[in-house]
């Protein structure tokens, strides 16, 4: 059987590993979206004398950075899903068996 034969092709593409990594991604994104800790942060920043101007700038900068990164993650996720759907609609034939 050639390197590109169906059995070898299945060995080369560890679908179970990819599924585990996708499930890990789903779990990580779910954990990131759970907002109780951020709700607590909002309660903290409303307290009088929360922080100094320098610390406020630091916290604001981190929040802005996280917002940029989460928007990028959302776009990457959209690209992954749309691209994967297009790949599934256009399957490539396997090379002929030798």
C-alpha positions as a LaTeX table, in Angstrom:
\begin{tabular}{lrrr}
\hline
Residue & $x$ (\AA) & $y$ (\AA) & $z$ (\AA) \\
\hline
Unk1 & 0.00 & 0.00 & 0.00 \\
Unk2 & 1.30 & 3.49 & $-0.79$ \\
Unk3 & 2.01 & 6.15 & 1.79 \\
Unk4 & $-1.14$ & 7.89 & 0.56 \\
Unk5 & $-3.32$ & 4.80 & 0.73 \\
Unk6 & $-6.50$ & 4.97 & 2.75 \\
Unk7 & $-5.14$ & 3.08 & 5.77 \\
Unk8 & $-1.94$ & 5.13 & 5.93 \\
Unk9 & $-3.96$ & 8.31 & 5.43 \\
Unk10 & $-6.07$ & 7.46 & 8.49 \\
Unk11 & $-2.92$ & 6.84 & 10.55 \\
Unk12 & $-1.41$ & 10.16 & 9.50 \\
Unk13 & $-4.53$ & 12.09 & 10.47 \\
Unk14 & $-5.13$ & 11.39 & 14.15 \\
Unk15 & $-8.78$ & 12.43 & 14.21 \\
Unk16 & $-9.21$ & 11.39 & 17.84 \\
Unk17 & $-6.35$ & 13.71 & 18.83 \\
Unk18 & $-7.89$ & 16.57 & 16.84 \\
Unk19 & $-11.26$ & 15.91 & 18.50 \\
Unk20 & $-9.64$ & 16.06 & 21.95 \\
Unk21 & $-7.95$ & 19.34 & 21.09 \\
Unk22 & $-11.23$ & 20.81 & 19.78 \\
Unk23 & $-13.00$ & 19.70 & 22.97 \\
Unk24 & $-10.22$ & 21.31 & 25.03 \\
Unk25 & $-10.70$ & 24.53 & 23.02 \\
Unk26 & $-14.44$ & 24.42 & 23.70 \\
Unk27 & $-13.83$ & 23.96 & 27.42 \\
Unk28 & $-11.30$ & 26.79 & 27.51 \\
Unk29 & $-13.61$ & 29.18 & 25.67 \\
Unk30 & $-16.49$ & 28.23 & 27.98 \\
Unk31 & $-14.35$ & 28.87 & 31.06 \\
Unk32 & $-13.23$ & 32.19 & 29.62 \\
Unk33 & $-16.83$ & 33.26 & 29.05 \\
Unk34 & $-17.93$ & 32.51 & 32.61 \\
Unk35 & $-18.21$ & 36.00 & 34.00 \\
Unk36 & $-18.63$ & 35.75 & 37.76 \\
Unk37 & $-15.02$ & 36.77 & 38.34 \\
Unk38 & $-15.43$ & 39.76 & 36.05 \\
Unk39 & $-18.71$ & 40.69 & 37.76 \\
Unk40 & $-16.75$ & 40.72 & 41.02 \\
Unk41 & $-14.12$ & 42.96 & 39.41 \\
Unk42 & $-16.86$ & 45.45 & 38.50 \\
Unk43 & $-18.03$ & 45.46 & 42.12 \\
Unk44 & $-14.44$ & 46.08 & 43.27 \\
Unk45 & $-13.76$ & 49.00 & 40.93 \\
Unk46 & $-16.90$ & 50.79 & 42.14 \\
Unk47 & $-15.63$ & 50.94 & 45.71 \\
Unk48 & $-14.41$ & 54.39 & 46.80 \\
Unk49 & $-10.63$ & 54.73 & 46.58 \\
Unk50 & $-10.33$ & 51.61 & 44.42 \\
Unk51 & $-6.90$ & 52.41 & 43.08 \\
Unk52 & $-4.30$ & 55.00 & 42.17 \\
Unk53 & $-4.29$ & 56.66 & 38.73 \\
Unk54 & $-1.29$ & 54.52 & 37.71 \\
Unk55 & $-2.97$ & 51.29 & 38.78 \\
Unk56 & $-6.18$ & 52.36 & 37.05 \\
Unk57 & $-4.22$ & 52.87 & 33.83 \\
Unk58 & $-2.67$ & 49.42 & 34.20 \\
Unk59 & $-6.03$ & 47.72 & 34.81 \\
Unk60 & $-7.65$ & 49.62 & 31.93 \\
Unk61 & $-4.81$ & 48.61 & 29.62 \\
Unk62 & $-5.18$ & 44.95 & 30.54 \\
Unk63 & $-8.95$ & 45.09 & 30.00 \\
Unk64 & $-8.46$ & 46.75 & 26.60 \\
Unk65 & $-5.86$ & 44.13 & 25.65 \\
Unk66 & $-8.15$ & 41.29 & 26.66 \\
Unk67 & $-10.96$ & 42.80 & 24.58 \\
Unk68 & $-8.70$ & 42.96 & 21.52 \\
Unk69 & $-7.61$ & 39.36 & 22.06 \\
Unk70 & $-11.15$ & 38.06 & 22.56 \\
Unk71 & $-12.30$ & 39.78 & 19.35 \\
Unk72 & $-9.36$ & 38.12 & 17.56 \\
Unk73 & $-10.32$ & 34.75 & 19.06 \\
Unk74 & $-13.91$ & 35.20 & 17.89 \\
Unk75 & $-12.68$ & 35.96 & 14.37 \\
Unk76 & $-10.32$ & 32.96 & 14.38 \\
Unk77 & $-13.17$ & 30.73 & 15.54 \\
Unk78 & $-15.42$ & 32.05 & 12.78 \\
Unk79 & $-12.67$ & 31.46 & 10.21 \\
Unk80 & $-12.10$ & 27.91 & 11.50 \\
Unk81 & $-15.80$ & 27.04 & 11.27 \\
Unk82 & $-16.44$ & 28.66 & 7.89 \\
Unk83 & $-13.22$ & 27.26 & 6.42 \\
Unk84 & $-13.88$ & 23.76 & 7.75 \\
Unk85 & $-17.37$ & 23.83 & 6.28 \\
Unk86 & $-15.96$ & 24.75 & 2.88 \\
Unk87 & $-13.39$ & 21.96 & 3.10 \\
Unk88 & $-16.14$ & 19.47 & 3.94 \\
Unk89 & $-18.12$ & 20.62 & 0.90 \\
Unk90 & $-15.14$ & 20.12 & $-1.38$ \\
Unk91 & $-13.49$ & 16.83 & $-0.39$ \\
Unk92 & $-10.31$ & 15.98 & $-2.18$ \\
Unk93 & $-9.98$ & 12.46 & $-3.61$ \\
Unk94 & $-7.30$ & 10.23 & $-2.19$ \\
Unk95 & $-4.47$ & 9.28 & $-4.54$ \\
Unk96 & $-4.98$ & 5.90 & $-6.22$ \\
Unk97 & $-3.78$ & 2.79 & $-4.42$ \\
Unk98 & $-0.59$ & 1.30 & $-5.76$ \\
\hline
\end{tabular}
